[in-house]
Amino acid sequence: MVDDEEFYRSALERILVRVGYLVSTAPNANEALALVSSQPFDLVLADVKMPGQSGLELVRQIREMEPDLPCIVITGQGSQESSLEALRAGAIWYLEKPFDQGHLDVVRHLVELAIERGRLKTENRLLQSQLRSRYRFESIVGSSTALRRMLETVEKVADSESTVLITGESGTGKELVARALHFNSRRADRLFVTVNCGAIPAELLESELFGHVRGAFTNAIAHREGRFALANEGTLFLDEIGDMSPNLQVKLLRVLQDRTFEPVGSSKTIKVNVRVIAATNQDLQQAIRERRFREDLFYRLHVIPIEIPPLRERSEDIPLLVHHFLEAKNQEKGRRVEGITPSALERLCQYAWPGNVRELENLMERLSVLRGEGKIDVEDLPQSLREPPPSQFTAPRVPASGLLFNEVVDRLEADLILQALEHTHWNKNRAAQLLGLNRTTLLEKMKKKGIEGPEWQFRNVHLPFSS
């Protein structure tokens, strides 16, 4: 807090200390610059008119020294011209004296918002080089055909401006793919902002996305910038988009169409340049049929679809992932786990992994901590993984007359697909889950075998063996 008037310095210091902030004060710009040079700060509040160097000159110098350090200027002679001058100098807000109790509450809230904004910008700038390395395409571990096809699509579209919809089961790494898209695009030096639409109550999500003005609703004591404005020129990742309320879907559709929105309680239209990446673990087409998701919004989001295969469909990637996670956890946790025995790795490859890559990563962290050193063996695994899964399939017997292997396998596969479809009343999503397949994989197999609908018949062709 920089002000030549001790009364205002003390008043703001008291109110901010009372709510938990550590506050340093200075009576002039020179002492403020010395403080900023000697230790890290989250925010500077500076009076405009001070003896010697003015508050605006102080803000300009601070912005040169610490580009991510937010500054709020305070003055007793407010005007439109002076407020614009403050913003040009690099301040993020402009406040007027005098302060009564109500104004102090506003200041306290603005301080909270300014620090949060500064923290986000600092984190993004400091982690930039790490993120560029961490989210290279090759950092997504795996060599399976399914994963390589998905990564080929990601690489092709990363530098485009098109909206992307990422689908996949929980734990497959949808946010990892979204970050790879951002940090390999021309927007990589801008903010990557995440919003989990399923974790925020519907009545608060609109304000979270679009911001609000003071007085828009109860407890809206100050203007708040939304995530769309924060992500301007960067990327906004809308996770769990399928959980968004129908009313908010309409407003999101407008932003995608016009790139404009109004904060809650405001009639002012704000224009943004944001690339939107959405993700969901739901079947949005089924949600459309159930009238839970707007079809027009779906097609706005579905410009470039990227489907992440579940781990059970790329079991050949499990050894690579296991060694990758063990190496990472050794570094993070200070352990010396040397690897995993072939028998233990076999158990991991046989497991269905309903929690996908996230479940495997969590297990590797747990095992690295508990084991500490040496090699992970079967005895180290959870009880559910120690025994191989019971076989649910009995291999057919080969008749004495012999058989055509490829033809039999093809017919058996088609028969299993048909059974699953009939069992689920031709609900392809549920049939894919029943077969342990990705929905896209099931559709490709149905197309290849000519299975088009309930009228398709295959059971009149009998397999040349008995089980």
SEFITOR-977420 format. One record per residue: x negated, y, z negated of N, C-alpha, C in turn. Coordinates in steps of 0.1 Angstrom, whole numbers, padded with zeros to 4 digits, always signed. Each point is the difference from the previous one (the first is absolute). Layout:
<recs>
XYZXYZXYZ
...
</recs>
This chain:
<recs>
-0008-0012+0000+0008+0012+0000-0009+0012+0000
+0001+0008+0011-0009+0012+0001+0009+0013+0000
-0002+0008-0010+0008+0012-0001-0007+0010-0010
-0001+0012+0004-0007+0010-0009+0008+0004-0012
+0013-0003+0000+0009+0003-0011+0001-0012-0009
-0005+0001-0012-0001-0011-0010+0014-0005-0003
+0010+0008+0000+0014-0004-0004+0005-0011+0009
-0002+0002+0014+0005-0010+0009-0009-0012+0000
-0013+0002-0001-0009-0012-0001+0005-0009-0012
+0002+0006-0011+0004-0008-0012+0013-0006+0001
+0010+0007+0006+0014-0005+0001+0000-0012+0009
-0007+0000+0011+0000-0011+0009-0008-0012-0005
-0011+0004-0007-0008-0011-0006+0008-0007-0010
+0008+0007-0009+0007-0007-0010+0011-0009+0006
+0007+0005+0010+0011-0008+0006-0006-0013+0007
-0011+0001+0006-0006-0011+0007-0007-0010-0009
-0006+0005-0010-0006-0009-0010+0010-0008-0008
+0012+0007-0002+0011-0006-0007+0005-0013+0007
-0001+0000+0013+0005-0011+0008-0011-0009+0004
-0012+0002-0005-0010-0011+0002-0012+0004+0009
+0000+0012+0005-0011+0003+0009-0012+0006-0008
-0012-0002+0006-0012+0006-0006-0002+0013+0009
-0001+0011-0007+0000+0013+0007-0013+0008-0004
-0007+0005+0011-0011+0009-0002+0005+0014+0005
-0005+0010-0007+0004+0014+0004-0012+0008+0003
+0002+0010+0009-0010+0010+0003+0006+0014+0002
-0007+0010-0004+0006+0014+0001-0003+0006+0014
-0009-0006+0008-0003+0006+0013-0005-0011+0010
-0002+0004+0013-0003-0009+0010-0014-0006-0002
-0009+0007-0004-0014-0005-0002-0001-0012-0010
+0007+0002-0011+0000-0011-0010+0008-0012+0005
+0011+0003+0008+0008-0011+0006-0009-0008+0010
-0008+0007+0008-0008-0007+0010-0011-0009-0007
-0005+0006-0011-0010-0008-0008+0006-0013-0006
+0013+0001-0005+0006-0012-0005+0003-0010+0011
+0005+0005+0011+0003-0010+0011-0013-0006+0006
-0011+0007-0001-0012-0006+0005-0006-0010-0010
+0004+0001-0013-0006-0009-0010+0008-0012-0004
+0013-0001+0004+0008-0012-0004+0012-0001+0009
+0006-0012+0001+0011-0001+0009+0013+0005-0006
+0009+0006+0008+0013+0005-0004+0010-0005+0010
+0013-0001-0005+0011-0004+0008+0008+0012+0006
-0002+0011-0006+0008+0012+0004-0006+0013-0005
+0002+0010+0008-0004+0014-0004+0012+0009+0001
+0003+0007-0011+0010+0011+0000-0007+0013-0002
+0001+0009+0010-0008+0012+0000+0009+0012+0002
-0002+0011-0009+0006+0012+0002-0006+0007+0012
+0009+0008+0007-0005+0007+0012-0009+0011-0003
+0005+0009-0009-0007+0013-0003-0008-0002-0012
-0014+0000+0001-0009-0001-0011-0012+0009+0003
-0006+0005-0010-0012+0008+0002-0011-0007+0008
-0006+0007+0009-0010-0007+0008+0006-0008+0011
-0003-0012+0001+0005-0009+0011+0015-0003-0002
+0008+0002+0010+0015-0003-0001+0003-0015+0000
+0012-0003-0004+0004-0014-0001+0000-0006+0014
+0004+0007+0011+0000-0005+0013-0014-0003+0005
-0010+0008-0003-0014-0003+0004-0005-0012-0008
+0005-0001-0012-0004-0012-0008+0005-0013+0006
+0013+0001+0005+0006-0012+0006-0008-0004+0013
-0003+0010+0008-0008-0003+0012-0013-0007-0003
-0007+0005-0010-0013-0006-0004+0002-0014-0005
+0011-0002-0008+0002-0014-0005+0004-0009+0011
+0008+0004+0010+0003-0008+0011-0012-0004+0008
-0010+0008+0001-0013-0003+0006-0007-0010-0008
+0000+0001-0013-0008-0009-0009+0007-0013-0001
+0013+0000-0003+0008-0012-0002+0013+0001+0008
-0001-0006+0013+0012+0002+0009+0013-0007-0005
-0002-0010-0009+0012-0007-0004+0006+0005-0014
-0007+0011-0006+0004+0005-0013+0011+0010+0002
+0013-0003-0004+0011+0009+0002-0001+0012-0008
+0005+0011+0005+0000+0013-0007+0014+0007+0000
+0004+0005-0011+0012+0008-0001-0003+0014-0004
+0004+0010+0007-0003+0014-0003+0012+0006-0007
-0003+0009-0010+0010+0007-0008-0002+0015+0001
+0011+0007+0001-0002+0015+0001+0012+0007-0007
-0002+0012-0004+0011+0008-0006+0006+0009+0011
-0005+0000+0012+0006+0009+0010+0002-0009+0013
+0011-0007-0001+0003-0009+0011+0007+0007+0012
-0004-0005+0012+0006+0005+0012-0001-0011+0011
+0007+0001+0011-0001-0010+0010-0014+0001+0006
-0005+0012+0002-0014+0001+0006-0010-0006-0009
+0001+0002-0013-0011-0005-0009+0002-0015-0001
+0012-0006+0001+0002-0014-0001-0006-0007+0012
+0002+0006+0012-0007-0005+0012-0015+0000+0000
-0005+0011-0006-0014+0002-0001-0006-0011-0009
+0007-0004-0011-0004-0010-0009+0000-0014+0007
+0010-0002+0008+0000-0013+0007-0011-0001+0011
-0003+0011+0006-0011+0000+0010-0013-0002-0007
-0002+0005-0012-0012-0002-0008-0002-0015-0004
+0011-0008+0001-0001-0014-0004+0007-0004-0012
+0008+0009-0006+0008-0004-0011+0012-0008+0004
+0005-0009-0008+0011-0009+0004+0013+0006-0006
-0001+0009-0010+0012+0006-0006-0003+0014-0004
+0011+0008-0002-0002+0014-0004+0011+0003-0010
-0004+0004-0012+0009+0003-0011-0001+0015-0004
+0011+0004-0006+0001+0014-0004+0001+0001-0015
-0007+0010-0006+0002+0003-0014+0012+0010-0001
+0006+0002-0012-0004-0006-0013+0007-0014-0001
-0005-0008-0010+0005-0013-0003+0009+0000-0013
+0013-0004+0002+0007-0003-0012+0000-0015-0002
+0008-0005-0010-0001-0015-0002+0004-0008+0012
+0011+0005+0007+0004-0007+0012-0011-0001+0010
-0007+0012+0002-0011+0000+0010-0011-0010-0004
-0003-0001-0013-0010-0009-0004+0003-0014+0003
+0013-0004-0001+0004-0013+0004-0002-0003+0015
+0002+0010+0008-0002-0001+0014-0015-0002+0003
-0008+0009-0007-0015-0001+0002-0004-0014-0004
+0005-0005-0011-0004-0014-0005+0003-0010+0011
+0012+0001+0006+0004-0010+0011-0009+0002+0012
-0003+0013+0004-0008+0002+0012-0014-0005-0002
-0005+0001-0013-0014-0005-0003+0000-0015+0003
+0011-0007-0005+0001-0015+0002+0000-0003+0015
+0008+0007+0007+0000-0003+0015-0013+0003+0007
-0006+0011-0004-0013+0004+0007-0011-0010-0003
+0000-0005-0013-0011-0009-0003+0003-0013+0007
+0012-0005+0001+0003-0012+0008-0004+0002+0014
+0004+0011+0006-0004+0002+0014-0015+0000+0002
-0007+0007-0009-0015+0000+0001-0006-0013-0002
+0006-0008-0009-0005-0014-0003+0001-0008+0013
+0012+0001+0006+0002-0008+0013-0010+0004+0010
-0002+0013+0002-0009+0004+0011-0015-0004-0004
-0003+0001-0012-0014-0004-0004-0002-0015+0001
+0010-0008-0004-0002-0014+0002-0001-0004+0014
+0008+0006+0009-0001-0003+0014-0013+0004+0006
-0006+0012-0004-0012+0004+0006-0012-0009-0006
+0000-0002-0013-0011-0008-0005+0000-0014+0004
+0012-0006+0003+0000-0014+0004+0000-0002+0016
-0002+0012+0007+0001-0001+0014-0010-0010+0006
-0012+0001-0003-0010-0008+0006+0002-0015-0004
+0004-0002-0013+0002-0014-0005+0012-0006+0008
+0010+0008+0002+0012-0004+0006-0002-0004+0015
-0008+0009+0007-0003-0003+0014-0007-0014+0001
-0009-0003-0010-0007-0012+0001+0010-0012-0005
+0007+0003-0010+0008-0011-0006+0012-0004+0009
+0005+0010+0008+0011-0003+0009-0004-0001+0014
-0012-0004+0003-0003-0004+0014+0008-0012+0003
+0002-0002+0013+0008-0012+0004-0006-0013-0005
-0014-0001+0000-0006-0012-0004+0000-0003-0015
+0005+0010-0007+0001-0002-0015+0013-0008-0003
+0009-0001+0010+0012-0009-0002-0005-0014+0003
-0002-0008-0010-0007-0013+0001+0009-0011+0006
-0006-0007+0009+0006-0011+0006-0004-0002+0015
+0001-0012+0005-0004-0003+0014+0011-0008+0007
+0012-0002-0007+0010-0008+0007+0006+0007+0012
+0006-0008+0009+0006+0006+0012+0011+0010-0004
+0008-0003-0009+0011+0009-0004-0005+0013-0005
-0010+0000-0009-0006+0012-0005-0007+0008+0011
-0007-0006+0009-0007+0007+0010+0009+0007+0010
+0011-0007+0003+0010+0007+0008+0006+0012-0006
+0003-0001-0013+0005+0011-0007-0010+0012-0001
-0013-0003-0002-0010+0010+0000-0002+0007+0013
+0001-0008+0011-0001+0006+0013+0010+0011+0002
+0013-0003-0005+0010+0010+0001-0003+0012-0008
-0005-0002-0012-0003+0011-0009-0011+0009+0006
-0010-0006+0006-0011+0007+0006+0004+0008+0012
+0010-0005+0008+0004+0007+0011+0009+0012-0003
+0007-0001-0011+0010+0011-0003-0005+0010-0011
-0012-0003-0006-0005+0008-0011-0001+0015+0003
-0005+0003+0012-0003+0014+0004+0012+0006+0007
+0011-0007+0001+0012+0007+0006+0007+0008-0011
+0010+0007+0005+0009+0008-0009+0013-0007-0003
+0002-0012+0006+0013-0007-0001+0003-0005-0014
+0013+0000-0003+0004-0005-0013-0001-0016+0000
-0004-0005-0011-0003-0014-0001+0009-0006-0011
+0005-0012+0003+0008-0008-0011-0008-0013-0002
-0004-0001-0013-0008-0012-0004+0010-0009-0008
+0001-0012+0005+0008-0010-0007-0008-0012-0005
+0004-0006-0010-0007-0011-0006+0005-0003-0014
-0003-0012-0004+0004-0004-0014-0007+0008-0010
+0005+0000-0013-0007+0007-0010-0014-0006-0003
-0010+0008-0001-0014-0004-0003-0008-0003+0013
+0005+0002+0012-0007-0003+0012-0010+0011+0003
+0001+0012-0006-0010+0011+0003+0005+0011+0009
+0013+0003-0001+0006+0011+0009-0007+0013-0003
-0002+0004-0012-0007+0013-0003-0014+0000+0005
-0007-0011+0000-0014-0001+0005+0000+0002+0015
+0010-0005+0007+0001+0002+0014+0003+0015+0003
+0009+0006-0008+0004+0014+0002-0012+0009-0002
-0008-0003-0010-0012+0008-0003-0010-0002+0012
-0001-0012+0005-0009-0002+0011+0004+0008+0012
+0013+0001+0003+0006+0008+0011-0004+0015-0003
+0001+0005-0012-0003+0014-0003-0015+0003+0002
-0008-0008-0007-0014+0003-0001-0008-0004+0013
+0007-0005+0010-0006-0002+0013+0007+0008+0011
+0007+0011-0005+0007+0009+0009-0007+0014+0000
+0005+0009+0008-0005+0013+0000+0004+0008-0012
+0009-0005-0008+0005+0006-0012-0008-0005-0013
-0011-0007+0002-0007-0006-0011-0005+0010-0010
-0003+0012+0004-0005+0010-0010+0011+0008-0007
+0013-0004+0003+0011+0006-0007+0006-0010-0010
+0010+0005-0007+0005-0009-0011+0008-0012+0005
-0002-0011-0007+0009-0012+0001+0009+0000-0012
+0012+0002+0001+0010+0002-0011+0009-0012+0000
+0002-0006-0012+0008-0012-0001+0012+0003-0008
+0012-0006+0004+0012+0001-0008+0006-0014+0000
+0003-0005-0011+0007-0013-0001+0014+0002-0002
+0008-0002+0011+0014+0004+0000+0008-0009-0010
-0005-0012-0003+0007-0008-0009-0003+0002-0015
-0010+0008-0003-0004+0002-0014+0005+0013-0006
+0006+0009+0009+0005+0013-0004+0015+0000+0000
+0007+0004-0010+0015+0000+0000+0005+0008+0012
+0011-0004+0005+0005+0006+0013+0003+0015-0002
+0004+0004-0012+0003+0014-0003-0012+0009+0000
-0012-0006-0003-0012+0007+0000-0009-0001+0012
+0003-0009+0009-0008-0003+0012+0001+0012+0009
+0011+0006+0002+0001+0011+0009-0009+0012-0004
+0000+0003-0013-0009+0010-0004-0015-0004+0001
-0003-0013-0002-0013-0005+0001-0005+0002+0015
+0009-0003+0009-0004+0001+0014+0000+0014+0006
+0010+0008-0004+0001+0013+0007-0002+0012-0010
-0003-0003-0013-0002+0011-0009+0013+0007-0004
-0001+0010-0009+0012+0007-0004-0004+0014-0004
+0010+0009-0001-0003+0014-0004+0005+0001-0014
-0004+0011-0007+0003+0002-0013+0016+0002-0001
+0006-0007-0010+0014+0001-0002+0008-0009+0008
-0006-0009+0008+0007-0009+0009+0009-0010-0008
-0005-0003-0012+0007-0010-0008-0005+0002-0015
+0006-0006-0009-0004+0001-0014-0015-0004-0001
-0007+0008-0008-0014-0002-0002-0009+0003+0012
+0006+0006+0010-0009+0004+0012-0004+0015-0003
-0010+0001-0009-0004+0013-0005-0010+0007+0009
-0005-0007+0010-0009+0006+0009+0000-0007+0014
-0005+0007+0010-0001-0006+0013-0009-0012-0001
+0004-0011+0008-0009-0012+0000-0002-0004+0015
-0012-0002+0004-0003-0004+0014+0003-0015+0001
+0007-0004+0011+0003-0015+0002-0012-0007+0007
+0002-0013+0001-0011-0008+0006-0001+0003+0015
+0011+0003+0007-0002+0004+0014-0009+0012+0002
+0003+0010-0008-0009+0012+0001-0014-0003-0004
-0002-0008-0010-0013-0003-0005-0008-0008+0011
+0007-0008+0008-0006-0009+0010-0002+0008+0013
+0004+0012+0001-0001+0008+0012-0014-0001+0007
+0000-0004+0013-0012-0002+0008-0006-0014-0004
+0006-0007-0009-0006-0013-0004+0011-0011+0003
+0000-0010-0009+0008-0012+0001+0009-0002-0012
+0012-0003+0002+0009-0003-0011+0004-0015+0001
-0003-0008-0010+0004-0014-0001+0012-0002-0008
+0011-0004+0006+0012-0003-0007+0002-0015-0002
-0004-0004-0012+0000-0014-0003+0014-0004-0005
+0004-0013+0003+0013-0005-0004+0011+0009+0005
-0001+0003+0013+0010+0009+0007+0014-0006+0000
+0001-0013-0001+0013-0006+0000+0008+0003-0013
-0006+0005-0010+0007+0003-0012+0006+0014-0001
-0003+0008+0011+0005+0014+0000+0015+0001+0002
+0006+0009-0007+0015+0001+0000+0005+0005+0014
+0012-0004+0004+0005+0005+0013+0000+0015+0001
+0003+0007-0010+0001+0015+0001-0014+0006+0003
-0010-0006-0006-0014+0005+0002-0005-0005+0014
+0005-0011+0004-0004-0005+0014+0004+0010+0010
+0011+0007-0001+0004+0010+0009-0010+0012+0001
-0004+0004-0012-0010+0011-0001-0013-0004+0005
-0004-0012-0002-0013-0005+0005+0000+0000+0016
+0012-0004+0005+0001-0001+0014-0002+0014+0007
+0005+0010-0007-0001+0013+0006-0015+0005+0000
-0007-0004-0011-0014+0004+0000-0008-0007+0011
+0003-0013+0002-0006-0007+0011+0003+0006+0014
+0012+0005+0001+0004+0005+0013-0005+0014+0002
+0002+0009-0010-0003+0014+0002-0013+0005-0007
-0006-0009-0008-0011+0004-0008+0003+0012-0009
+0012+0002-0005+0004+0010-0008+0008-0005-0012
+0000+0007-0011+0009-0003-0012+0002+0012-0008
+0009-0001-0010+0003+0011-0009-0003-0006-0014
-0007+0007-0009-0002-0005-0014+0014+0000-0007
+0002-0008-0010+0012+0000-0007+0003+0014-0006
+0012+0004+0003+0005+0013-0005-0005+0012+0008
-0006-0002+0012-0005+0011+0008+0007-0001+0014
+0001+0011+0006+0005+0001+0014-0011+0003+0010
-0012+0001-0006-0012+0003+0009-0004-0013+0006
-0002+0000+0014-0004-0012+0007-0016+0000+0001
-0006-0011-0004-0014-0002+0001-0004-0009+0011
-0010+0003+0008-0004-0008+0011-0013-0007-0005
-0001-0013+0003-0012-0007-0004-0005-0009+0012
-0013-0003-0001-0006-0009+0010-0006-0012-0008
+0008-0010-0001-0003-0011-0008+0002-0013+0008
-0010-0009-0001+0002-0013+0006+0006-0009-0011
+0011-0007+0003+0007-0008-0009-0003-0015+0003
-0004-0007-0011-0002-0014+0000+0010-0006-0010
+0009-0009+0004+0009-0006-0010-0003-0015-0001
+0004-0005-0011-0002-0015-0003+0012-0005-0008
+0002-0013+0003+0011-0007-0008-0003-0015+0000
+0006-0007-0010-0001-0014+0000+0014-0006+0002
+0009+0009+0004+0014-0004+0003+0002-0002+0015
+0010-0008+0004+0004-0001+0014+0010+0012+0003
-0005+0010+0006+0008+0012+0002+0011-0002+0010
-0002-0009+0009+0011-0003+0010+0012-0006-0007
-0003-0009-0010+0010-0006-0008+0007+0011-0009
-0008+0010-0005+0005+0011-0008+0009+0009+0009
-0003+0001+0013+0009+0008+0009+0013-0007+0001
+0000-0013+0002+0012-0008+0001+0009+0001-0012
-0007+0001-0012+0007+0002-0013+0003+0014-0003
-0003+0009+0009+0003+0015-0001-0008+0006-0012
-0012-0006-0003-0008+0006-0011-0011+0009+0006
-0002-0001+0013-0011+0008+0007+0005+0005+0013
-0003+0012+0003+0005+0006+0012-0008-0005+0013
+0008-0003+0010-0007-0006+0012-0008+0011+0007
+0005+0012+0000-0008+0011+0007-0013+0003-0007
+0000-0001-0013-0012+0002-0008-0010-0012+0003
+0006-0012+0000-0009-0011+0003-0008+0001+0013
+0007+0005+0011-0007+0001+0013-0009+0012+0000
+0002+0010-0009-0010+0011-0001-0012-0005-0007
+0001-0009-0010-0011-0005-0007-0007-0011+0008
+0007-0007+0008-0004-0012+0006-0007+0002+0014
-0006+0012+0001-0007+0004+0012-0011-0010+0003
-0009-0002-0010-0010-0010+0001+0001-0010-0012
+0005-0012+0002+0002-0009-0011-0013-0008-0002
-0004-0002-0013-0011-0008-0003+0004-0010-0011
+0000-0013+0003+0004-0010-0009-0012-0007-0006
-0001+0000-0013-0012-0007-0006+0004-0014-0004
-0008-0010+0005+0004-0014-0003-0003-0003-0014
+0009-0009-0006-0002-0004-0014-0013-0009-0001
-0005-0001-0012-0013-0008-0001+0002-0015+0003
+0012-0005-0002+0002-0014+0002-0001-0003+0015
+0002+0010+0009-0001-0002+0014-0015+0002+0005
-0009+0004-0008-0014+0001+0004-0009-0006-0011
+0003-0012-0004-0008-0007-0010-0014-0001+0003
-0004+0001+0013-0014+0000+0003-0008+0012-0005
+0008+0011-0003-0007+0012-0006-0002-0001-0015
+0005-0010-0006-0001-0001-0015-0014-0001-0005
-0009-0009+0006-0014+0000-0004-0007+0013+0001
+0002+0008+0011-0006+0013+0002+0005+0009-0011
+0013+0000-0003+0006+0009-0010-0006-0003-0014
-0001-0013-0003-0005-0004-0013-0014+0005-0002
-0008-0002+0009-0014+0005-0002-0001+0015+0000
+0008+0006+0008+0001+0015+0001+0004+0005-0014
+0011-0005-0006+0005+0005-0013-0010-0004-0011
-0006-0011+0000-0010-0004-0010-0011+0010+0000
-0005+0003+0011-0012+0009+0001+0004+0014-0005
+0012+0004+0004+0005+0014-0005+0002+0000-0015
+0006-0011-0006+0003-0001-0014-0013-0001-0008
-0010-0007+0005-0013-0001-0007-0005+0014-0002
+0000+0008+0010-0005+0014-0001+0008+0008-0009
+0014-0001+0001+0008+0008-0009+0000-0003-0014
-0001-0014-0003+0001-0005-0014-0014-0003-0006
-0010+0001+0008-0013-0004-0005-0002-0015-0002
+0006-0008+0008-0001-0015-0002-0010-0005+0010
-0003-0013-0001-0010-0007+0008+0006-0013+0006
+0012+0000+0004+0007-0012+0006-0007-0002+0014
-0005-0012+0001-0008-0004+0013+0009-0004+0011
+0012-0004-0003+0009-0005+0011+0010-0010-0005
+0005-0008+0009+0010-0010-0004-0003-0013+0006
+0003-0011-0007-0002-0013+0005+0009-0004+0011
-0004-0009+0009+0009-0004+0011+0013-0005-0005
+0001-0008-0010+0012-0006-0005+0010+0011-0005
-0006+0010-0007+0009+0012-0005+0005+0008+0012
-0009+0002+0010+0004+0008+0012+0011-0007+0007
-0001-0014+0001+0010-0008+0006+0014+0002-0006
+0000+0001-0013+0013+0002-0008+0005+0014+0004
-0008+0010+0001+0004+0013+0004+0006+0001+0014
-0006-0008+0009+0004+0000+0014+0014-0007+0001
+0003-0009-0009+0012-0008+0001+0012+0007-0007
-0003+0011-0007+0010+0007-0008+0008+0009+0010
+0013+0003-0003+0008+0008+0010-0001+0015-0002
-0005+0005-0011-0003+0014-0003+0012+0008+0003
+0011-0001-0008+0012+0008+0001-0003+0015-0002
-0011+0003-0008-0004+0014-0002-0010+0005+0010
-0004-0008+0009-0009+0003+0011-0013+0005-0005
-0007+0009+0008-0014+0004-0003-0001+0006-0014
+0010+0007-0004+0000+0006-0013-0001-0010-0011
+0007-0011+0001+0000-0011-0010-0014-0006+0000
-0006-0002+0012-0013-0006+0001-0011+0009-0007
+0001+0013+0003-0009+0009-0006+0001+0000-0015
+0012+0000-0005+0002+0000-0015-0006-0012-0006
+0002-0012+0007-0006-0012-0005-0015+0000+0000
-0006+0006+0010-0015+0000+0001-0005+0009-0011
+0007+0011-0003-0004+0009-0011+0001-0008-0014
+0011-0007-0002+0001-0007-0012-0010-0011-0001
-0003-0007+0010-0010-0011+0000-0014+0005-0002
-0003+0012+0006-0014+0005-0001-0002+0005-0015
+0010+0005-0006-0001+0005-0014-0001-0012-0009
+0008-0010+0001+0000-0011-0009-0012-0009+0002
-0004-0002+0013-0012-0009+0002-0013+0007-0003
-0001+0012+0004-0012+0008-0003-0012-0003+0008
-0003-0012+0002-0012-0004+0009+0002-0014+0005
-0009-0004+0008+0001-0014+0006+0010+0000+0011
+0005-0013+0003+0010-0002+0010+0013-0003-0005
+0010+0005+0006+0014-0003-0004+0004-0014+0005
+0005-0008-0009+0004-0014+0003+0015-0002-0002
+0005-0012+0003+0014-0003-0001+0005+0003-0014
-0008-0004-0010+0004+0002-0014+0002+0015-0004
-0006+0009+0008+0002+0014-0003+0013+0006+0005
+0006-0008+0009+0012+0005+0007+0012-0001-0010
+0011+0008+0003+0012-0001-0008+0006-0014+0002
+0008-0005-0009+0005-0013+0000+0008-0003+0013
+0007+0010+0005+0008-0001+0012-0009-0003+0013
-0013+0003-0001-0008-0002+0012-0010-0011-0002
+0000-0007-0011-0010-0010-0002+0003-0013+0007
+0013-0003+0002+0004-0012+0007+0004+0004+0014
-0003-0008+0010+0005+0003+0014+0015-0001+0000
+0007+0008+0008+0014+0000+0001+0005-0013+0005
+0012-0005-0006+0005-0013+0005+0004+0001+0015
-0002-0010+0007+0003+0000+0014+0015-0002+0002
+0006+0008+0008+0015+0000+0002+0002-0006+0014
-0010-0006+0006+0002-0005+0014-0006-0013+0001
+0007-0010+0006-0005-0013+0002-0003-0001+0015
-0012-0003+0003-0004-0001+0014+0007-0011+0008
+0005+0002+0012+0007-0010+0007-0009-0012+0004
+0005-0012+0001-0007-0011+0004-0002-0001+0016
-0011-0004+0004-0002-0001+0014+0005-0014+0005
+0010+0000+0010+0005-0013+0004-0010-0008+0008
+0002-0013+0000-0009-0009+0007-0002+0004+0015
+0011+0006+0006-0001+0003+0014-0008+0013+0002
-0004+0007-0011-0007+0013+0001+0009+0012+0002
-0005+0012+0001+0008+0012+0002-0009+0011+0007
+0007+0010+0005-0007+0012+0005-0001+0010-0011
-0012+0001-0006-0002+0008-0012+0005+0014+0001
-0004+0008+0010+0004+0014+0001+0015+0002+0002
+0006-0010+0007+0014+0001+0002+0008-0002-0013
-0005-0010-0008+0006-0003-0012-0001+0011-0010
-0012+0006-0001-0002+0012-0009+0008+0011+0004
+0001+0003+0013+0009+0011+0005+0014-0002-0004
+0005-0013+0002+0014-0003-0003+0003+0001-0015
-0010-0005-0008+0001+0000-0014+0001+0015-0005
-0008+0008+0005-0001+0014-0004+0014+0007+0004
+0005-0003+0012+0013+0006+0003+0011-0005-0009
-0001-0013-0003+0010-0006-0009+0000+0007-0014
-0012+0002-0005-0001+0007-0013+0005+0014+0001
-0003+0007+0010+0006+0014+0002+0015+0000+0001
+0005-0010+0007+0015+0000+0001+0006-0003-0013
-0006-0010-0008+0006-0003-0013+0000+0013-0009
-0011+0007+0000-0001+0012-0008+0011+0011+0004
+0002+0001+0013+0010+0010+0006+0014-0004-0004
+0003-0013+0001+0013-0005-0003+0002+0001-0015
-0010-0003-0008+0001+0001-0015+0003+0014-0004
-0005+0010+0007+0002+0014-0004+0011+0007+0009
+0008-0008+0007+0010+0006+0009-0006+0009+0010
-0011-0003+0005-0008+0007+0011-0004+0014-0005
-0003+0002-0013-0006+0012-0005-0015-0002+0002
-0006+0007+0010-0014-0003+0004-0009+0004-0011
+0003+0011-0007-0009+0004-0011-0001-0010-0011
+0012-0006-0004+0000-0010-0011-0006-0013+0005
+0003-0003+0013-0006-0012+0006-0015+0000+0000
-0006+0012+0003-0014+0002+0000-0006-0002-0014
+0007+0005-0010-0005-0002-0013+0001-0015-0004
+0010-0007+0004+0002-0014-0003-0011-0008+0006
-0005+0004+0012-0011-0007+0006-0014+0005-0003
+0000+0010-0009-0013+0006-0003-0007+0007+0012
+0008+0006+0009-0005+0007+0011+0003+0015+0000
-0007+0007+0007+0003+0014+0002+0012+0001+0010
+0009+0009-0002+0011+0001+0009-0004+0001+0015
-0010+0008+0003-0005+0001+0013-0005-0013+0006
-0007-0008-0008-0005-0013+0004+0012-0009+0003
+0010+0000-0008+0012-0008+0003+0007+0004+0013
+0001+0013+0002+0007+0004+0012-0009-0004+0013
-0013+0001-0002-0008-0004+0012+0001-0015+0003
+0001-0008-0011+0002-0015+0002+0013-0003+0006
+0011+0007-0005+0013-0002+0006+0000+0004+0015
-0006+0011+0003+0000+0004+0014-0008-0011+0009
-0011-0005-0006-0008-0009+0008+0008-0013+0002
+0008-0004-0010+0007-0013+0001+0014+0002+0006
+0004+0013+0003+0013+0002+0006+0012-0001-0010
-0003+0002-0013+0010+0000-0010+0006+0014-0001
+0013+0001+0005+0005+0014+0001+0012+0003-0009
+0007-0010-0005+0012+0002-0008+0006-0012-0005
+0011+0001-0008+0006-0012-0006+0005-0010+0011
+0002+0005+0012+0005-0010+0010-0011-0008+0006
-0013+0004-0003-0011-0008+0005-0001-0014-0007
-0001-0010+0007+0000-0014-0005-0013-0007+0003
-0005-0006-0010-0013-0007+0001+0002-0014-0006
+0010-0002-0008+0001-0012-0007+0004-0012+0008
+0004+0002+0013+0003-0011+0008-0013-0006+0006
-0011+0006-0003-0013-0006+0004-0006-0006-0012
-0002-0013+0000-0004-0008-0012-0015-0002+0001
-0007+0002-0011-0014-0002-0001-0004-0015+0002
-0010-0003+0007-0003-0014+0002-0007-0007-0011
+0005+0002-0012-0006-0007-0012+0010+0001-0011
-0001-0007-0010+0008+0001-0012-0009+0003-0012
+0005+0008-0009-0009+0004-0011+0001-0009-0012
</recs>
